[in-house]
Amino acid sequence: NVIVAHDKNQIIGNKLGLPWHFHEDLRYFREKTMSDGPNVLIMGRNTFESLPPLKGRDVIVVTGQDALSKDNVTSVDSIHSLISYLSTKDYKHHF
């Protein structure tokens, strides 16, 4: 599943943050990514660092930088590593 929000110019981020802040969007994202789980969020490091803690879901960060060590966060260094890791898990939805 892909979940993304963008403005009319297809901008999805601004200086490691969101270019807007709508409670309805954030609520939709939370409900969608937490319901009918267990679910995992997959993202790059910049996206991960721009977000607040994402409780209730596992997070996988694809990064060539140093591994992250935070609760519910796993880091992998490539798409190949991501696929291998996911093959060992039983997530219902991947976002």
N, C-alpha and C positions, 0 to 999 in steps of 0.2 A: 504494500500500500504506500502511496506517496501522499504526503500532506504538505501543502505549501500555501503561504499567503504572499501576495505581491500587490504592489500598487498599479496604477494605470500604465506606468512605464515599465512594468515587469521587474521592478526593484524589490529584492527580498531582504536586503540588509543595508545598514548604514553604519559604518565605523564600528563593527562588531556588535551591533544592536539592531533592534527593529526600528524602522522608520516611522512607526506609529505605535499606539498602545490602546487597543480596544478590548475591554473586558469580555465582550461577547466572543471575540476571536480566541482569546486565551482559554475561556471556558470550553469552547468547542474543541480546541486542540486537546485539552486535558480529558474531557469526556471521551473523545474518539480514541485516544491512545491508551486509555485506562480500561475501557469496557471490553468485555468478552475476551479476557486474557487467559494465560499470561502473554504479555506483549513486550516487544523490544523496540527501542528507538535507535536507529543507525544514522550517524552523522559524522561530519568532519570536525576537526579540532576547533576551528574558528567558530562554527555554529555552537558547539558544545560550550565554549568559553563565553559565548554571548548570552547564554540562557541561565536562568536561576536553577537551583537544584530540581531535578525531575523525580519526585518521589513516586513510588508505586509502580515504576516501570524500570526494567533493566535498560542500560544505555551502552551501546558499543560505539567507540570513537575510532575512526580510521585515520591514522596519523603516522607520519614518518618520524615524528619527534619522539621524545622520551615518553615511555608508558605513563599512563595516569593511574594513580592509586587513590580512588575515592569509592565510597559506598555505592553499590549498584552500577559501577562503571567498569567496563572492560575495554582495553585498547588493543587494537590490532594494527599491523603495519602495512597491510595490503588487502586487496579484495580477495585474493586467494586465501589468506589467513582468515578473513571474515567468513568465507564460505565454509572453510574447514571447521571453524568454531561453531557456526550455526548448525552444522550437521550433528553436533553433539548435544544440542538443546532441543526442547520441545515447545517453542513459542507458537502461539496461535496466530499472531499478527506481527508483521515486521513493518515498521514505519521508517 
